Amino acid sequence: MGNLHPSRIERPELNERELSYIVLHTHFTRKQINDFYVRFLSYYPRGYVNFDQFCDLYCDELKHLYNSRPLLERIFHHIDTDKNGQLNFKEILFFKAINMPETDIDEKFRWIFFLYDTNHDHQIDKHEFINLCHFAYYIHGKLLTTKRLYELNNLFEKFDIDDNQQLNCNEFTELCKQCTDLLELITPMFTNTKWNTKKDHHLPKYSTTTTTNELTSDRIEYLMKRTKFTREQILNYYESFRCRCRSGRLSKSEFIKFYQKLLQSNSAETYCEFLFRAFDSLSNNGFIEFDEYLIAIYIHSNASTAREKLEWLYKAYDRDDDGFISYNEINQIVHALFILYGIDREKHSVAYVAYDIMATLDLNDDDKISKQEFMNILKHKELTSFLAPSLVKQS
């Protein structure tokens, strides 16, 4: 009968690098990916999907909406990462992956955040927030009343912790968790997600304006789950912390002194600037509370897993909290590590080492390192030793 799809013969197979990258970033097996690829090419022999075809793919899943087309347009342009007006196999597959029930909820929240960050500045300002509220109510055919809009405005103000009229990804996530009715409206593409997961249930609430000095039963229970320390160990650490730190929290300068002792280096101040932000993650108030201090102890103990250590270190190195480590961020990290190790920057190039790290870890050559790519660092012992000086040797 001849070749019905001559162009398909010219389509290259997925190479090993592409396969490794997809496996690393999704829950799909190699067999599933190859099966998806064969099926994709059988339906789309040219190797891409245009907007109308994308609508045909997903319109049934969104048929409960009053008007799904605006949402489909927004999603299409968001997942069209190379901005060529069409979706290739990997772009379609990664959207499928983010929809899977197995995908971490924090990853879903981050995806949602960037979907609605229309000016791509890694912040959602008041104007963008109000627009997404109107957008969400419109696609569901609901009326956004003046009273409800007032409530949503107040919610924005409440979670704008640094009072800069913008929400970063963490603030936006916390707002969504608090306002579940809005969350359901802005995420109709995630019909299989249970947002009120047990993972976040009964965790203590942290305030950026108050400190909790009493070690309550709820806090102890949370810390036991978070660190795997026993109740007795936590109480001992708490007593030691309170004796050393009368105020009940560490300032940045106090933290740097504490961490320099862990690193056994007096040249660690620049590097510790990166780590401080990662530890100040529960309260995000510019101080290290006991809970954060205990997690610091746990991360550096043999009790924590290699994955926990690297996830924490990734958070420290992702300075703008956009979910990726860019070349500029790697460059800053290498600069700090050169100072920490006492490496002569005239004999050895910071830029070259940063470029070499990017070339090693950036599997898909998009000039940024995802969390999953960073976790792959364990395959490179020398690189792990260089990038994770505080985590390699455990006491």
Secondary structure per residue as TSV (DSSP state, phi and psi in degrees):
chain	resnum	aa	ss	phi	psi
A	1	M	-	360.0	-10.0
A	2	G	-	86.7	175.7
A	3	N	-	-89.1	111.1
A	4	L	S	-73.3	-27.3
A	5	H	-	-127.8	76.8
A	6	P	H	-60.2	-31.0
A	7	S	H	-67.7	-23.3
A	8	R	H	-68.7	-30.9
A	9	I	H	-60.3	-32.4
A	10	E	T	-83.1	-10.6
A	11	R	S	-71.6	125.3
A	12	P	-	-72.3	151.9
A	13	E	-	-71.2	158.7
A	14	L	-	-64.5	125.6
A	15	N	-	-82.5	172.2
A	16	E	H	-61.5	-38.6
A	17	R	H	-64.7	-43.2
A	18	E	H	-65.0	-44.0
A	19	L	H	-61.4	-45.4
A	20	S	H	-61.5	-40.0
A	21	Y	H	-65.0	-44.5
A	22	I	H	-67.0	-43.3
A	23	V	H	-59.8	-40.3
A	24	L	H	-66.6	-32.1
A	25	H	H	-102.2	0.5
A	26	T	S	-137.6	177.7
A	27	H	S	-96.5	8.7
A	28	F	-	-80.8	145.5
A	29	T	-	-84.2	168.0
A	30	R	H	-60.7	-40.9
A	31	K	H	-62.7	-44.1
A	32	Q	H	-61.5	-42.3
A	33	I	H	-63.3	-45.3
A	34	N	H	-64.3	-38.6
A	35	D	H	-64.3	-43.2
A	36	F	H	-60.1	-41.2
A	37	Y	H	-64.6	-45.2
A	38	V	H	-61.4	-44.5
A	39	R	H	-65.3	-40.1
A	40	F	H	-60.4	-45.9
A	41	L	H	-70.3	-26.3
A	42	S	H	-70.4	-32.8
A	43	Y	H	-87.9	-33.6
A	44	Y	-	-129.4	75.3
A	45	P	T	-61.4	-20.3
A	46	R	T	-77.6	-11.6
A	47	G	S	89.6	11.6
A	48	Y	-	-150.5	164.2
A	49	V	B	-121.3	129.3
A	50	N	-	-88.3	178.8
A	51	F	H	-63.4	-43.3
A	52	D	H	-62.2	-40.4
A	53	Q	H	-66.2	-37.3
A	54	F	H	-63.2	-41.4
A	55	C	H	-60.8	-41.9
A	56	D	H	-61.8	-35.2
A	57	L	H	-66.3	-40.4
A	58	Y	H	-115.5	-2.0
A	59	C	T	-63.7	-34.2
A	60	D	T	-64.5	-37.8
A	61	E	T	-68.5	-22.9
A	62	L	T	-112.6	19.7
A	63	K	T	-67.7	-15.8
A	64	H	T	-75.7	-10.3
A	65	L	S	-80.7	150.6
A	66	Y	S	-64.4	-41.3
A	67	N	-	-149.3	102.6
A	68	S	-	-86.4	-17.6
A	69	R	H	-59.6	-44.9
A	70	P	H	-58.7	-37.1
A	71	L	H	-68.9	-43.0
A	72	L	H	-62.3	-38.0
A	73	E	H	-62.3	-44.3
A	74	R	H	-64.5	-44.6
A	75	I	H	-64.1	-43.6
A	76	F	H	-57.2	-49.1
A	77	H	H	-69.2	-28.4
A	78	H	H	-71.9	-41.7
A	79	I	H	-87.7	-8.4
A	80	D	-	-78.6	76.8
A	81	T	T	-66.1	-31.0
A	82	D	T	-90.0	1.9
A	83	K	-	52.8	44.4
A	84	N	S	-106.1	9.0
A	85	G	S	79.6	12.5
A	86	Q	S	-151.8	157.4
A	87	L	B	-108.7	126.8
A	88	N	-	-89.0	-177.9
A	89	F	H	-59.5	-46.5
A	90	K	H	-65.4	-38.0
A	91	E	H	-64.7	-42.0
A	92	I	H	-65.8	-43.7
A	93	L	H	-65.9	-39.1
A	94	F	H	-69.1	-31.7
A	95	F	H	-68.8	-38.9
A	96	K	H	-62.0	-39.7
A	97	A	H	-65.9	-40.4
A	98	I	H	-68.2	-21.6
A	99	N	H	-83.2	-13.5
A	100	M	S	-69.0	143.8
A	101	P	T	-60.0	-28.2
A	102	E	T	-72.8	-19.3
A	103	T	S	-67.4	134.3
A	104	D	-	-56.1	137.1
A	105	I	H	-63.7	-34.8
A	106	D	H	-62.6	-35.2
A	107	E	H	-64.6	-39.8
A	108	K	H	-63.0	-43.7
A	109	F	H	-61.3	-41.7
A	110	R	H	-63.9	-40.7
A	111	W	H	-62.0	-43.8
A	112	I	H	-61.8	-43.1
A	113	F	H	-55.9	-48.9
A	114	F	H	-74.1	-22.3
A	115	L	H	-63.3	-37.2
A	116	Y	H	-100.2	-1.1
A	117	D	-	-82.8	81.0
A	118	T	T	-69.4	-26.3
A	119	N	T	-98.5	6.3
A	120	H	-	57.6	38.3
A	121	D	S	-105.1	13.1
A	122	H	S	65.1	23.9
A	123	Q	-	-142.5	149.7
A	124	I	E	-112.6	109.6
A	125	D	E	-84.3	177.5
A	126	K	H	-58.2	-41.5
A	127	H	H	-63.2	-45.4
A	128	E	H	-64.5	-38.7
A	129	F	H	-64.9	-45.9
A	130	I	H	-64.4	-38.4
A	131	N	H	-63.4	-41.1
A	132	L	H	-69.1	-31.2
A	133	C	H	-64.6	-48.2
A	134	H	H	-60.9	-42.5
A	135	F	H	-60.2	-47.4
A	136	A	H	-63.7	-43.5
A	137	Y	H	-67.6	-36.0
A	138	Y	H	-66.1	-47.5
A	139	I	H	-66.1	-20.4
A	140	H	T	-94.0	-2.6
A	141	G	T	70.1	29.0
A	142	K	-	-105.3	155.9
A	143	L	-	-95.0	123.7
A	144	L	-	-89.1	100.5
A	145	T	-	-73.5	161.7
A	146	T	H	-61.5	-39.4
A	147	K	H	-63.4	-44.5
A	148	R	H	-66.6	-38.2
A	149	L	H	-62.7	-39.0
A	150	Y	H	-62.8	-42.1
A	151	E	H	-63.9	-40.6
A	152	L	H	-68.6	-35.2
A	153	N	H	-60.9	-44.4
A	154	N	H	-64.6	-36.2
A	155	L	H	-64.3	-41.3
A	156	F	H	-59.0	-47.1
A	157	E	H	-61.9	-38.9
A	158	K	H	-62.9	-41.0
A	159	F	H	-95.7	-1.0
A	160	D	-	-81.5	77.1
A	161	I	T	-59.3	-44.4
A	162	D	T	-87.8	7.5
A	163	D	-	55.1	44.1
A	164	N	S	-110.9	14.6
A	165	Q	S	62.7	27.1
A	166	Q	E	-144.5	150.4
A	167	L	E	-110.8	126.1
A	168	N	-	-83.1	-178.9
A	169	C	H	-61.9	-41.7
A	170	N	H	-65.9	-42.5
A	171	E	H	-65.3	-41.6
A	172	F	H	-62.9	-41.2
A	173	T	H	-62.2	-44.9
A	174	E	H	-64.6	-37.4
A	175	L	H	-62.0	-44.9
A	176	C	H	-63.2	-39.4
A	177	K	H	-65.8	-31.9
A	178	Q	H	-77.4	-39.2
A	179	C	-	-108.0	77.9
A	180	T	H	-68.0	-27.6
A	181	D	H	-68.3	-37.9
A	182	L	H	-68.3	-40.4
A	183	L	H	-57.1	-44.5
A	184	E	H	-63.6	-32.4
A	185	L	H	-74.4	-34.1
A	186	I	H	-89.9	-3.6
A	187	T	-	-127.4	48.4
A	188	P	T	-68.1	-14.0
A	189	M	T	-77.6	-11.8
A	190	F	-	-109.5	68.6
A	191	T	T	-76.4	-14.9
A	192	N	T	-101.8	13.6
A	193	T	-	-102.8	131.3
A	194	K	-	-100.7	105.6
A	195	W	S	-73.1	-29.6
A	196	N	S	-85.3	65.0
A	197	T	-	-73.4	154.3
A	198	K	G	-62.6	-25.9
A	199	K	G	-57.9	-34.3
A	200	D	G	-100.5	1.6
A	201	H	T	-81.8	136.9
A	202	H	T	66.9	13.9
A	203	L	-	-77.6	148.3
A	204	P	-	-67.6	146.7
A	205	K	-	-91.2	136.6
A	206	Y	-	-111.3	142.7
A	207	S	-	-115.4	144.8
A	208	T	S	-88.6	-1.8
A	209	T	S	-113.7	-12.9
A	210	T	-	-130.9	156.5
A	211	T	-	-117.0	142.8
A	212	T	-	-104.3	107.5
A	213	N	-	-87.7	-23.9
A	214	E	S	-81.7	132.2
A	215	L	-	-89.6	91.8
A	216	T	-	-76.9	167.2
A	217	S	H	-61.3	-39.0
A	218	D	H	-62.8	-42.0
A	219	R	H	-65.7	-42.2
A	220	I	H	-62.6	-42.7
A	221	E	H	-62.6	-43.8
A	222	Y	H	-61.5	-45.7
A	223	L	H	-68.3	-31.4
A	224	M	H	-63.5	-41.1
A	225	K	H	-70.7	-38.3
A	226	R	H	-75.1	-32.6
A	227	T	H	-115.2	-14.9
A	228	K	-	69.5	7.1
A	229	F	-	-74.3	153.5
A	230	T	-	-78.5	166.3
A	231	R	H	-57.8	-42.3
A	232	E	H	-64.7	-41.8
A	233	Q	H	-62.6	-43.0
A	234	I	H	-62.8	-43.2
A	235	L	H	-63.8	-38.3
A	236	N	H	-66.1	-44.0
A	237	Y	H	-62.7	-38.6
A	238	Y	H	-64.2	-44.0
A	239	E	H	-62.9	-42.2
A	240	S	H	-64.2	-42.5
A	241	F	H	-62.3	-43.6
A	242	R	H	-68.2	-32.8
A	243	C	H	-69.2	-39.6
A	244	R	H	-81.0	-27.7
A	245	C	-	-130.3	90.5
A	246	R	T	-62.5	-30.8
A	247	S	T	-74.8	-14.3
A	248	G	S	86.5	7.7
A	249	R	E	-159.8	155.7
A	250	L	E	-101.4	133.0
A	251	S	-	-76.8	171.9
A	252	K	H	-60.6	-43.4
A	253	S	H	-65.3	-37.8
A	254	E	H	-67.3	-38.9
A	255	F	H	-63.0	-42.4
A	256	I	H	-62.2	-40.6
A	257	K	H	-63.1	-43.0
A	258	F	H	-61.6	-42.6
A	259	Y	H	-77.0	-30.0
A	260	Q	H	-61.0	-32.9
A	261	K	H	-69.1	-38.7
A	262	L	H	-62.7	-39.0
A	263	L	H	-84.7	-10.6
A	264	Q	T	53.8	48.1
A	265	S	-	-147.5	139.7
A	266	N	S	-94.5	1.5
A	267	S	S	-109.5	25.5
A	268	A	-	-98.4	5.3
A	269	E	H	-59.7	-46.5
A	270	T	H	-62.3	-44.2
A	271	Y	H	-64.7	-37.7
A	272	C	H	-65.8	-23.6
A	273	E	H	-59.8	-37.9
A	274	F	H	-65.9	-44.0
A	275	L	H	-72.1	-31.9
A	276	F	H	-57.3	-44.8
A	277	R	H	-62.9	-37.1
A	278	A	H	-68.7	-36.5
A	279	F	H	-75.2	-34.1
A	280	D	T	-82.3	56.1
A	281	S	T	-105.2	-21.1
A	282	L	S	-82.3	-49.7
A	283	S	S	-95.7	-27.3
A	284	N	-	51.3	46.3
A	285	N	S	-121.4	11.6
A	286	G	S	85.8	6.5
A	287	F	S	-134.2	159.2
A	288	I	E	-102.2	110.5
A	289	E	E	-79.9	172.1
A	290	F	H	-58.7	-42.8
A	291	D	H	-58.3	-42.3
A	292	E	H	-70.2	-38.1
A	293	Y	H	-61.3	-42.9
A	294	L	H	-65.3	-38.5
A	295	I	H	-64.7	-35.7
A	296	A	H	-60.9	-43.7
A	297	I	H	-62.8	-44.7
A	298	Y	H	-62.7	-45.7
A	299	I	H	-59.0	-32.8
A	300	H	T	-94.0	7.8
A	301	S	S	-99.7	167.6
A	302	N	T	-72.2	-11.4
A	303	A	T	-71.2	-29.3
A	304	S	S	-82.9	150.8
A	305	T	-	-84.0	164.3
A	306	A	H	-60.4	-37.8
A	307	R	H	-65.7	-42.6
A	308	E	H	-61.1	-41.5
A	309	K	H	-62.1	-46.4
A	310	L	H	-71.2	-36.2
A	311	E	H	-61.9	-40.4
A	312	W	H	-67.3	-43.8
A	313	L	H	-64.8	-36.4
A	314	Y	H	-60.7	-42.0
A	315	K	H	-61.7	-36.9
A	316	A	H	-66.5	-38.6
A	317	Y	H	-82.7	-23.4
A	318	D	-	-82.1	80.5
A	319	R	T	-66.4	-35.4
A	320	D	T	-92.7	3.9
A	321	D	-	57.1	38.7
A	322	D	S	-98.4	5.5
A	323	G	S	89.0	3.4
A	324	F	E	-140.8	155.0
A	325	I	E	-105.5	117.0
A	326	S	E	-86.8	172.9
A	327	Y	H	-61.4	-41.4
A	328	N	H	-61.3	-39.7
A	329	E	H	-67.1	-42.4
A	330	I	H	-60.7	-41.0
A	331	N	H	-60.0	-44.2
A	332	Q	H	-64.5	-40.2
A	333	I	H	-64.1	-46.7
A	334	V	H	-61.5	-40.5
A	335	H	H	-58.5	-46.0
A	336	A	H	-65.5	-38.8
A	337	L	H	-70.1	-34.2
A	338	F	H	-59.8	-42.3
A	339	I	H	-65.7	-43.3
A	340	L	H	-60.6	-44.0
A	341	Y	H	-85.3	-8.8
A	342	G	T	72.1	31.9
A	343	I	-	-80.4	134.6
A	344	D	-	-71.9	115.0
A	345	R	T	-78.1	-8.4
A	346	E	T	-84.3	-31.3
A	347	K	T	-86.5	-30.0
A	348	H	S	-124.3	132.5
A	349	S	-	-85.4	122.1
A	350	V	H	-60.6	-44.8
A	351	A	H	-61.8	-40.3
A	352	Y	H	-66.9	-44.2
A	353	V	H	-63.4	-42.1
A	354	A	H	-61.7	-42.3
A	355	Y	H	-64.0	-40.7
A	356	D	H	-64.4	-38.6
A	357	I	H	-65.1	-44.2
A	358	M	H	-60.4	-43.0
A	359	A	H	-63.9	-32.3
A	360	T	H	-77.4	-43.0
A	361	L	H	-94.8	-25.4
A	362	D	-	-82.1	86.3
A	363	L	T	-66.3	-32.8
A	364	N	T	-103.0	11.2
A	365	D	-	55.2	41.6
A	366	D	S	-103.7	15.9
A	367	D	S	64.9	29.6
A	368	K	E	-157.8	154.2
A	369	I	E	-111.4	119.5
A	370	S	E	-79.8	169.2
A	371	K	H	-60.3	-43.1
A	372	Q	H	-63.9	-38.9
A	373	E	H	-65.5	-39.2
A	374	F	H	-63.8	-37.7
A	375	M	H	-62.3	-21.8
A	376	N	G	-72.2	-4.3
A	377	I	G	-62.0	-25.8
A	378	L	G	-61.9	-18.8
A	379	K	G	-74.9	-11.4
A	380	H	-	-120.8	91.7
A	381	K	H	-60.9	-42.4
A	382	E	H	-65.3	-40.6
A	383	L	H	-68.3	-38.9
A	384	T	H	-60.8	-44.4
A	385	S	H	-61.3	-35.9
A	386	F	H	-75.3	-47.5
A	387	L	H	-81.5	-20.4
A	388	A	-	-124.9	61.4
A	389	P	T	-63.7	-30.3
A	390	S	T	-84.6	-7.5
A	391	L	T	-116.8	-13.2
A	392	V	S	-70.6	-51.8
A	393	K	S	-99.5	121.5
A	394	Q	-	-103.4	141.6
A	395	S	-	-103.2	360.0
